[in-house]
Amino acid sequence: MFIAQGFKKDNDFLKYLLGSLLVFIASLIGQVPLLIAVGIKSFTTKQLPSTESDIYKMFDSNLFLFLILISFVFALIGLFFVVKYLHDQSFISIITSRKSIDWKRIFFAFGIWAIISSSLIVSSYFIDSSEIKLQFNLIPFLILAVITLILMPIQTSTEELVFRGYLMQGFYNLAQNKWFPLIMTSVIFGTMHIFNPEVAKMGYLILVYYIGTGFFLGIITLMDEGTELALGFHAANNMVAALLITSDFTVFQTHSVFKYLSEPSLNYEAFLPVFVIYPLLLLLFSKVYKWKNWKNKLIQGQVQEQEQ
């Protein structure tokens, strides 16, 4: 049972709090290159940035994306050492319950969501090009593609292994059931997006999308006994977004193929994935991987079985 792989008496929840702090510190260390770049830029231009938006404007979007994503490399390294030396576990134990990583699962989830999300973006352009413009510029796009292909999977994998792996197991150690880890990791994951620019534009109700996405990723992790499907889905989601479409109100402005021009609005499209597409994906994954016993896998605890 994947969620119980970290279950042991000396692995109390305080260790997970300490481990989370250490991973956070590692990510802060990874932000030193960005701070140095901001310092150099401020010195040469003699202008100090006063807001986060000012920092965005100091750099080409490719350079800024690179500097931001570097912090996740440090966070992933920090997570590795936390799992291995603080918890005395193998790193694969927070990835999957299988003997080795099932790459076919990762690529299947990646392919499915890449096709769906890219189709939605491209079709939106052809349906109403007044809201989306083509801004393809070959050289900046190729640089973006290299950064995205190398660093974006590290960013998404770090987030998945922290939430659907490390913290999922940590909350299981605390509560010894499955519904509590599922709820906690989903809510924390969703509310971490509260400072995103689109939240300020559309209001807090958009957090339903982020929390709902957290629930979807948590469900497929628990049902599939590993994070592979979540890893593939999250990588596809962020990579397609970075390469295909950007806007002035998203976290990252990139040299993507398209740019969204309209002001963001909270409409049915914001909730379509949570209430329509995600349930359909759950149905698809359940058929492909023959998931059964949903109640036991998502709600009940199995500490006794684990100990047997």
DOFI-736917 format. One line per field, with one value per residue (C-alpha): residue in three letters; chain; x, y, z. Coordinates in steps of 0.02 Angstrom, whole numbers, plus 50000, padded with zeros to 5 digits. Example, Ala and Ser with C-alpha at 12.3 -4.5 7.8 and 13.67 -1.06 7.14 Angstrom:
<pts>
code <- Ala|Ser
unit <- A|A
east <- 50615|50684
north <- 49775|49947
up <- 50390|50357
</pts>
This chain:
<pts>
code <- Met|Phe|Ile|Ala|Gln|Gly|Phe|Lys|Lys|Asp|Asn|Asp|Phe|Leu|Lys|Tyr|Leu|Leu|Gly|Ser|Leu|Leu|Val|Phe|Ile|Ala|Ser|Leu|Ile|Gly|Gln|Val|Pro|Leu|Leu|Ile|Ala|Val|Gly|Ile|Lys|Ser|Phe|Thr|Thr|Lys|Gln|Leu|Pro|Ser|Thr|Glu|Ser|Asp|Ile|Tyr|Lys|Met|Phe|Asp|Ser|Asn|Leu|Phe|Leu|Phe|Leu|Ile|Leu|Ile|Ser|Phe|Val|Phe|Ala|Leu|Ile|Gly|Leu|Phe|Phe|Val|Val|Lys|Tyr|Leu|His|Asp|Gln|Ser|Phe|Ile|Ser|Ile|Ile|Thr|Ser|Arg|Lys|Ser|Ile|Asp|Trp|Lys|Arg|Ile|Phe|Phe|Ala|Phe|Gly|Ile|Trp|Ala|Ile|Ile|Ser|Ser|Ser|Leu|Ile|Val|Ser|Ser|Tyr|Phe|Ile|Asp|Ser|Ser|Glu|Ile|Lys|Leu|Gln|Phe|Asn|Leu|Ile|Pro|Phe|Leu|Ile|Leu|Ala|Val|Ile|Thr|Leu|Ile|Leu|Met|Pro|Ile|Gln|Thr|Ser|Thr|Glu|Glu|Leu|Val|Phe|Arg|Gly|Tyr|Leu|Met|Gln|Gly|Phe|Tyr|Asn|Leu|Ala|Gln|Asn|Lys|Trp|Phe|Pro|Leu|Ile|Met|Thr|Ser|Val|Ile|Phe|Gly|Thr|Met|His|Ile|Phe|Asn|Pro|Glu|Val|Ala|Lys|Met|Gly|Tyr|Leu|Ile|Leu|Val|Tyr|Tyr|Ile|Gly|Thr|Gly|Phe|Phe|Leu|Gly|Ile|Ile|Thr|Leu|Met|Asp|Glu|Gly|Thr|Glu|Leu|Ala|Leu|Gly|Phe|His|Ala|Ala|Asn|Asn|Met|Val|Ala|Ala|Leu|Leu|Ile|Thr|Ser|Asp|Phe|Thr|Val|Phe|Gln|Thr|His|Ser|Val|Phe|Lys|Tyr|Leu|Ser|Glu|Pro|Ser|Leu|Asn|Tyr|Glu|Ala|Phe|Leu|Pro|Val|Phe|Val|Ile|Tyr|Pro|Leu|Leu|Leu|Leu|Leu|Phe|Ser|Lys|Val|Tyr|Lys|Trp|Lys|Asn|Trp|Lys|Asn|Lys|Leu|Ile|Gln|Gly|Gln|Val|Gln|Glu|Gln|Glu|Gln
unit <- A|A|A|A|A|A|A|A|A|A|A|A|A|A|A|A|A|A|A|A|A|A|A|A|A|A|A|A|A|A|A|A|A|A|A|A|A|A|A|A|A|A|A|A|A|A|A|A|A|A|A|A|A|A|A|A|A|A|A|A|A|A|A|A|A|A|A|A|A|A|A|A|A|A|A|A|A|A|A|A|A|A|A|A|A|A|A|A|A|A|A|A|A|A|A|A|A|A|A|A|A|A|A|A|A|A|A|A|A|A|A|A|A|A|A|A|A|A|A|A|A|A|A|A|A|A|A|A|A|A|A|A|A|A|A|A|A|A|A|A|A|A|A|A|A|A|A|A|A|A|A|A|A|A|A|A|A|A|A|A|A|A|A|A|A|A|A|A|A|A|A|A|A|A|A|A|A|A|A|A|A|A|A|A|A|A|A|A|A|A|A|A|A|A|A|A|A|A|A|A|A|A|A|A|A|A|A|A|A|A|A|A|A|A|A|A|A|A|A|A|A|A|A|A|A|A|A|A|A|A|A|A|A|A|A|A|A|A|A|A|A|A|A|A|A|A|A|A|A|A|A|A|A|A|A|A|A|A|A|A|A|A|A|A|A|A|A|A|A|A|A|A|A|A|A|A|A|A|A|A|A|A|A|A|A|A|A|A|A|A|A|A|A|A|A|A|A|A|A|A|A|A|A|A|A|A|A|A
east <- 50000|50084|50019|50079|50257|50320|50219|50330|50327|50481|50416|50305|50226|50351|50482|50373|50356|50545|50570|50449|50546|50711|50640|50576|50748|50827|50708|50757|50940|50890|50824|50996|51037|50878|50921|51097|51026|50903|51046|51155|51011|50963|51143|51164|50995|51000|50819|50758|50603|50463|50340|50345|50285|50437|50550|50460|50493|50679|50717|50674|50538|50650|50786|50660|50578|50749|50795|50628|50634|50812|50743|50646|50808|50871|50703|50705|50882|50828|50678|50792|50905|50756|50675|50837|50921|50784|50655|50773|50670|50714|50669|50564|50450|50373|50356|50272|50229|50296|50472|50521|50443|50312|50362|50220|50096|50186|50189|50008|49943|50058|49998|49814|49817|49936|49816|49662|49735|49823|49665|49564|49689|49705|49517|49488|49601|49506|49336|49372|49541|49491|49533|49690|49827|49967|50136|50254|50436|50553|50715|50637|50516|50657|50747|50584|50561|50734|50703|50530|50583|50729|50669|50479|50467|50580|50464|50306|50386|50448|50273|50195|50322|50304|50113|50056|50208|50293|50151|50020|50121|50154|49970|49935|50058|49964|49783|49803|49665|49661|49527|49621|49784|49682|49590|49740|49860|49726|49678|49859|49905|49759|49780|49965|49905|49816|49950|49943|49899|49744|49671|49682|49594|49457|49432|49452|49319|49448|49533|49397|49493|49661|49592|49489|49647|49732|49590|49601|49789|49769|49632|49730|49882|49784|49688|49842|49957|50088|50119|50157|49991|49997|50176|50128|49971|50054|50203|50087|49980|50123|50225|50079|50033|50212|50235|50064|49983|50026|49941|49980|49894|49973|50119|50236|50237|50324|50370|50229|50138|49981|49938|49771|49714|49552|49534|49508|49331|49260|49144|49101|49266|49359|49262|49244|49401|49351|49171|49175|49348|49427|49283|49296|49483|49453|49334|49463|49605|49494|49453|49632|49708|49558|49538|49423|49373|49364|49297|49440|49574|49509|49434|49478|49640|49740|49869|49822|49846|50011|50072|50019
north <- 50000|50158|50280|50169|50144|50275|50206|50166|50210|50322|50416|50535|50687|50807|50731|50774|50953|50963|50881|51003|51148|51078|51060|51239|51300|51205|51293|51461|51420|51383|51560|51635|51644|51746|51862|51886|51923|52049|52131|52146|52213|52339|52398|52422|52507|52598|52548|52441|52333|52371|52235|52058|52127|52241|52088|52003|52155|52159|52003|51917|51790|51643|51697|51730|51559|51476|51566|51522|51338|51316|51327|51165|51073|51119|51074|50902|50870|50926|50808|50663|50689|50714|50551|50452|50516|50594|50457|50315|50270|50237|50383|50269|50238|50412|50385|50216|50053|49957|49886|50015|50171|50129|50248|50186|50256|50424|50437|50379|50513|50641|50600|50599|50768|50847|50802|50863|51027|51073|51034|51150|51291|51272|51253|51412|51506|51449|51477|51656|51730|51899|51833|51737|51796|51700|51764|51627|51682|51538|51575|51629|51483|51357|51424|51412|51233|51181|51260|51183|51009|51003|51099|51096|50907|50936|51073|50970|50811|50903|50968|50796|50704|50831|50830|50662|50568|50640|50737|50607|50477|50600|50638|50451|50426|50559|50506|50322|50338|50394|50527|50647|50644|50663|50815|50898|50881|50940|51093|51142|51116|51222|51365|51379|51458|51597|51725|51687|51841|51758|51737|51925|51949|51819|51806|51667|51558|51507|51410|51279|51236|51220|51123|51015|50977|50928|50808|50733|50705|50634|50514|50443|50423|50326|50221|50178|50149|50270|50444|50397|50455|50616|50647|50628|50734|50878|50883|50890|51025|51145|51108|51133|51294|51360|51315|51351|51498|51644|51802|51958|51890|51717|51672|51649|51755|51652|51659|51536|51504|51598|51741|51763|51944|51960|51999|51840|51803|51670|51568|51387|51357|51378|51234|51124|51021|50990|50939|50863|50821|50754|50633|50570|50546|50450|50337|50312|50273|50155|50056|50051|50001|49903|50001|49922|49946|50136|50157|50062|50147|50325|50324|50181|50157|49996|50010|49838|49758|49848|49782|49605
up <- 50000|49937|50067|50211|50148|50271|50417|50565|50749|50745|50591|50689|50609|50685|50570|50421|50481|50500|50330|50247|50325|50260|50084|50093|50148|50003|49882|49958|49927|49748|49733|49766|49577|49550|49694|49625|49451|49526|49622|49467|49362|49497|49510|49322|49297|49465|49494|49638|49603|49725|49672|49604|49438|49432|49449|49303|49194|49233|49131|48969|49009|48962|49082|49220|49195|49203|49365|49446|49398|49464|49641|49613|49573|49747|49825|49743|49805|49978|49972|49923|50074|50191|50138|50138|50296|50405|50374|50327|50174|49994|49881|49771|49920|49898|49711|49694|49781|49631|49626|49496|49421|49290|49151|49040|49166|49168|48979|48963|49081|49001|48826|48871|48958|48831|48691|48785|48849|48687|48588|48700|48674|48485|48461|48564|48444|48290|48370|48425|48375|48447|48622|48574|48458|48373|48434|48376|48369|48324|48418|48585|48572|48545|48698|48795|48734|48797|48968|48978|48925|49048|49201|49198|49234|49384|49447|49426|49494|49648|49684|49658|49764|49904|49906|49836|49902|50055|50138|50090|50186|50326|50355|50347|50489|50586|50553|50503|50374|50192|50182|50296|50194|50034|50101|50182|50036|49913|50015|50050|49867|49810|49934|49892|49729|49823|49779|49593|49489|49416|49591|49617|49450|49466|49654|49780|49700|49570|49710|49680|49521|49610|49758|49640|49540|49703|49741|49567|49582|49757|49702|49556|49671|49802|49677|49575|49725|49659|49592|49412|49338|49438|49382|49199|49212|49306|49187|49036|49115|49151|48995|48875|48965|48954|48772|48699|48788|48901|48962|49062|49217|49233|49347|49200|49043|48910|48726|48692|48528|48581|48697|48784|48766|48863|49047|49149|49204|49316|49206|49172|49084|49249|49326|49172|49213|49396|49368|49193|49125|49285|49320|49141|49163|49325|49229|49092|49212|49313|49156|49093|49260|49327|49489|49618|49800|49791|49968|50047|49943|49971|50145|50261|50354|50338|50476|50540|50370|50348|50515|50470
</pts>
